[in-house]
Amino acid sequence: SGSDWSGAWTIQLSSDGENPEGSKYSVPVVIAQDGLSVSFTIFSAGHLNYYTGTISDDGKSVTGTMGDRRFHFYRSATNLDQFQGRWESAESSDYYGMMCGYRNKSWVPNPCLK
């Protein structure tokens, strides 16, 4: 269903908010879900980053945090195996990068950033 975010995804994200497109990379991620709570880890720059978030009541989006960053995922209305999104600095929403995902036989959403 549209509110099921759990399982194996490939996430594409920017490592540098000054250069979101040029710093993008992809990583396999397993999202754990308990009710409306989700969590996952991404190994980056030699350490694990822990992401925790909450699914919206309609199941179509996730908002959460990782350290001093916020992230937002938006499920595709036509393809539940894709989501668009972004991360941003908690101090400044002007510092942000893409963060989107796909799974199964799907592909990177275009655009990734939302």
Secondary structure as a PSIPRED ss2 file (coil, helix, strand):
# PSIPRED VFORMAT (PSIPRED V4.0)

   1 S C   1.000  0.000  0.000
   2 G C   1.000  0.000  0.000
   3 S C   1.000  0.000  0.000
   4 D C   1.000  0.000  0.000
   5 W C   1.000  0.000  0.000
   6 S C   1.000  0.000  0.000
   7 G E   0.000  0.000  1.000
   8 A E   0.000  0.000  1.000
   9 W E   0.000  0.000  1.000
  10 T E   0.000  0.000  1.000
  11 I E   0.000  0.000  1.000
  12 Q E   0.000  0.000  1.000
  13 L E   0.000  0.000  1.000
  14 S E   0.000  0.000  1.000
  15 S C   1.000  0.000  0.000
  16 D C   1.000  0.000  0.000
  17 G C   1.000  0.000  0.000
  18 E C   1.000  0.000  0.000
  19 N C   1.000  0.000  0.000
  20 P C   1.000  0.000  0.000
  21 E C   1.000  0.000  0.000
  22 G C   1.000  0.000  0.000
  23 S C   1.000  0.000  0.000
  24 K E   0.000  0.000  1.000
  25 Y E   0.000  0.000  1.000
  26 S E   0.000  0.000  1.000
  27 V E   0.000  0.000  1.000
  28 P E   0.000  0.000  1.000
  29 V E   0.000  0.000  1.000
  30 V E   0.000  0.000  1.000
  31 I E   0.000  0.000  1.000
  32 A E   0.000  0.000  1.000
  33 Q E   0.000  0.000  1.000
  34 D E   0.000  0.000  1.000
  35 G C   1.000  0.000  0.000
  36 L C   1.000  0.000  0.000
  37 S E   0.000  0.000  1.000
  38 V E   0.000  0.000  1.000
  39 S E   0.000  0.000  1.000
  40 F E   0.000  0.000  1.000
  41 T E   0.000  0.000  1.000
  42 I E   0.000  0.000  1.000
  43 F E   0.000  0.000  1.000
  44 S E   0.000  0.000  1.000
  45 A C   1.000  0.000  0.000
  46 G C   1.000  0.000  0.000
  47 H E   0.000  0.000  1.000
  48 L E   0.000  0.000  1.000
  49 N E   0.000  0.000  1.000
  50 Y E   0.000  0.000  1.000
  51 Y E   0.000  0.000  1.000
  52 T E   0.000  0.000  1.000
  53 G E   0.000  0.000  1.000
  54 T E   0.000  0.000  1.000
  55 I E   0.000  0.000  1.000
  56 S C   1.000  0.000  0.000
  57 D C   1.000  0.000  0.000
  58 D C   1.000  0.000  0.000
  59 G C   1.000  0.000  0.000
  60 K C   1.000  0.000  0.000
  61 S E   0.000  0.000  1.000
  62 V E   0.000  0.000  1.000
  63 T E   0.000  0.000  1.000
  64 G E   0.000  0.000  1.000
  65 T E   0.000  0.000  1.000
  66 M E   0.000  0.000  1.000
  67 G C   1.000  0.000  0.000
  68 D C   1.000  0.000  0.000
  69 R E   0.000  0.000  1.000
  70 R E   0.000  0.000  1.000
  71 F E   0.000  0.000  1.000
  72 H E   0.000  0.000  1.000
  73 F E   0.000  0.000  1.000
  74 Y E   0.000  0.000  1.000
  75 R E   0.000  0.000  1.000
  76 S C   1.000  0.000  0.000
  77 A C   1.000  0.000  0.000
  78 T C   1.000  0.000  0.000
  79 N C   1.000  0.000  0.000
  80 L C   1.000  0.000  0.000
  81 D C   1.000  0.000  0.000
  82 Q E   0.000  0.000  1.000
  83 F E   0.000  0.000  1.000
  84 Q E   0.000  0.000  1.000
  85 G E   0.000  0.000  1.000
  86 R E   0.000  0.000  1.000
  87 W E   0.000  0.000  1.000
  88 E E   0.000  0.000  1.000
  89 S E   0.000  0.000  1.000
  90 A C   1.000  0.000  0.000
  91 E C   1.000  0.000  0.000
  92 S C   1.000  0.000  0.000
  93 S C   1.000  0.000  0.000
  94 D C   1.000  0.000  0.000
  95 Y C   1.000  0.000  0.000
  96 Y E   0.000  0.000  1.000
  97 G E   0.000  0.000  1.000
  98 M E   0.000  0.000  1.000
  99 M E   0.000  0.000  1.000
 100 C E   0.000  0.000  1.000
 101 G E   0.000  0.000  1.000
 102 Y E   0.000  0.000  1.000
 103 R C   1.000  0.000  0.000
 104 N C   1.000  0.000  0.000
 105 K C   1.000  0.000  0.000
 106 S C   1.000  0.000  0.000
 107 W C   1.000  0.000  0.000
 108 V C   1.000  0.000  0.000
 109 P C   1.000  0.000  0.000
 110 N C   1.000  0.000  0.000
 111 P C   1.000  0.000  0.000
 112 C C   1.000  0.000  0.000
 113 L E   0.000  0.000  1.000
 114 K C   1.000  0.000  0.000
